[in-house]
Amino acid sequence: LTQRRTGSILCWVMTTSVYHKTRVRAINSTWLQRCDAAHFLTNSDRFLDNLTPYHTVFSELPDSYFKLFWKTRLALYYVYRNISSQYDWYYKSDDDTYVIMENLRSYLATFDPNEPHYIGFRLKRRMPQHGYNAGGSGYAMSRAAMKIFADRLFHEKSLCPYHEWEDLAVARCLASVGIYPVDTRDKHNRQRFLPWKPEQHYNADLTNMHHLDPNEIRLIDGMLYGVAAGIYNRSGRALGTK
């Protein structure tokens, strides 16, 4: 049954108790508030309060890079089955990422969430034909793609074998049913989803930045929504225009 498109985005952030007092607080007070729904998936409730939307789904899994695929696999299923299956888009983020939600919304609006889409920064190392989306900078999966994962892929481990690279393993899992990354560059051939720090790229259509500490996340948010917004309001026109 085709659902009406609303453009709604559920954002979920993978984290761990080590970062509850730092990264989680920075993200929760900045860009995460601009999602239609926001959830942290973590391993415990240590240092968290009722102002933080969290789920302790990783309590039985060790904190290890080599367990990231199992965490992500569980998270994808949990988000769709236990939180909500009604959003158009499900955006996965790390806890050191900053997302410009207005740009993400605008770009995702060009796709139909009733079709299976898997959208992010496409890499082709180890998967030269179709590639995979970098996990750190985040990727969006449509409602249709999430349903396929929850209904089928989560239960058929032969289609989703383990790999120590979590993002490659997720891509290989989705590729087993014909869901592939797409080219997300803009009309000027610039990337929208970027897995690096902000000084390594500047782009008006940028959706996210990665490898940021909590102070950088707050600084970027303040520059975008405080300083820039104030200049725009006073000038009556967008920055950079004449």
N, C-alpha and C positions, 0 to 999 in steps of 0.2 A: 504494500500500500504506500503510495507516494504521499509524503507529508509536506505541508505548506512550508515554504522557505521563509525563515525569519531573520537569518543572519546571526543567530545567537551562538556564542562561543563559551564553552566550559574550559577553563584553564586549570591544569593540574601540574603541580611542581613536585618533583622527586627531591627528597631531602633526608637528613638524618639528624639525630639529637645533637650531634657536635655543633650544628649550625643553627639551632633553634633560637639562640640569643643574638645572633648576628645576621646571617643571610635571610633567614625567615622573616625577621622583623623588618628588614629593609624592603623586601619584596612585598610583604603584606601591607605596608604603608604607602606603596607607590603604585607601580603599574598594575598589580593584581586587582586593584579596586576597580579597574576599568573593564574587567571581564564580566560577562553576564552571570557566571558562577565561578567560584574560586576555591580550590582545595589543595592542601599540602598532604602528600602521602609520605609517611615517615615510619620510624621504628619504635617510638615511644612518645609519651606525653610530657616528657621532662622539659621544664621551662616554658611550657605552652599554656595559654589561658583561653578563656571563652571568646576572646576577640580574634582568635586565630582559627580558621576553618581547617581542621586537621583530621586525619584518619591514620590510625596506627596499624597499617596493613603489613608492615615488614618486620614485625616483632620476632618472627620465627626464622628470619633470614639474616645471616651474618653480614656485617658491614665490610664488603669487599668488592673491589672493582670487578673481580671475576664472577660475582653474583649479580651484576647489573642486569643481565638479560632476564634472569628469573624474576627480579624485582619489576622490571618493565612489563614483562609478560603478565604478571599478576596484577599490576596496576591498570593496564589496559582493560582487562576483564572486570576488575573491581569497579572502575569508574563507570563503565557502561551498564553493568548489571546492578550495582549497589547504590550508585549515586543518581544517575539519570541516563535514560536512553532518548531523551526528547530534544537535545540540543542539535543544532545543525553541524557544529564543529567542535572538536576536542583537541585542545592544544597542549602538547607535552613540553614542559620546560625544565631545565636544571635550575638549581638554586643560586647560580651565579650569572644568570641571564637577565637582561633588560629587554622588555618588549614594548614597542610603540603600537598600542592596540588600534589606533585609528588607521594606520597603514595596513595592519594585518586584516582588519575588517574589510577595508576597501579592496584588498587583493582577493580575499576569500570569496567576496561577493561575485567574482567572475566565474566561480565554479558552482556546480549543482551538488548540494550535500546529499541528495538522494542517489547519487552515483558514487562508487567507491574511489575516493581520492586520498592520496598520501603526499603531503606537500611540505617541502623544506629546502635545505641547501643540499643539492645533489652532488655526491662524490662518486667516482667510478673506480677507485682503487679496489681491487679484489672482486668487483662486480662490473666489469667493463661494458657489458651490453646495456643494462638498464640502470645500474648504479644503486646507491642507497642514500638516505637523508641523514646528515650529521645529527647525532642525538643531542649534543651539548647546546647548540643554538636553538633547538626546539623544532618540532614539526607538528603539522595539523593533520588530523584524520577526519574525514567526513563521517556523518552519522552512518551512512551505508557501509563504509569500511570498518567502522567499529562493530557494527552488527555482525559482519562476516567473521571478524576476529573472535568475538564473544561466542557466537553460535557454533563456529566450526574450528577455527585455527587453535584456539586455546585448548581444545579437547583432543586434537590430533597432533601429538608430539612429533610424529614422523614428518609432518609438514613444517615444523618449527624447531629444527635441531639447534642445540646450543652452539654458541660461538662466543669467545671472550669479548669480542667487540659487540656490545649491546645493540648499537644502531645498525650494524651490518646484519645481525641475526634477525632483527625485526623486519628489515627489508627483504631478507631471504624468505622469511615466513609469509609475508604479504605477496611476494612474487610467486609463491607456489600456487596461488589462486588468481594470478594475473593482475595484481595491483602493483603498479610501478610508480616510482618518483617521476615528476614532470620537471621540465625546464622552467624555473621560476625567475629567470632574468627579465629585466624590464626592456623597453623598446630601445634603450641605449646599450644593451648587453651588460648591464650592471646587475649584480646579485642583490636580491632582497633579503634573504635569510643568510646571516653571516656568523660563522662560529669563532670570530676573533674579537679582539678588543677594539674600541671605537677609533683609536688613532690609526688603525690599519685600513679604515674605509669610511667614506662619507657619501651618503646617497639620500636624496629627498624621499625616496620610496622605501627606505630601509625599514624592516620590521623588527629586527632584534640585534643585540650585541651580546657577546659571551665573554667569560673569564673576567668578570667584574667583582670587585670587593663591595661590601655594603655601602661604604662611603661614596664610591663611584656611582652606584645605583641611585642613591639619594641625590647626588650632584646632577646627574643626567636628568632625573625627574624634575628637579627644581629649575634647571635651565630651560627645559622644554615647556613646562606647564606654569612656571612662575615668570621667569625673565622674558622668554620669547612671547608668551601669551600677553604679558603686560605691554611689550613693545607693539605687538599687533593691535591691541585695543586702543593704544594711544595714537598710532599712525593711521589706523583704518585700512591698512593693507598688509598683505603677507610680507614677511621678511624677504629681502633680496629683490623685491619688485620696485619699479620706478614709476 
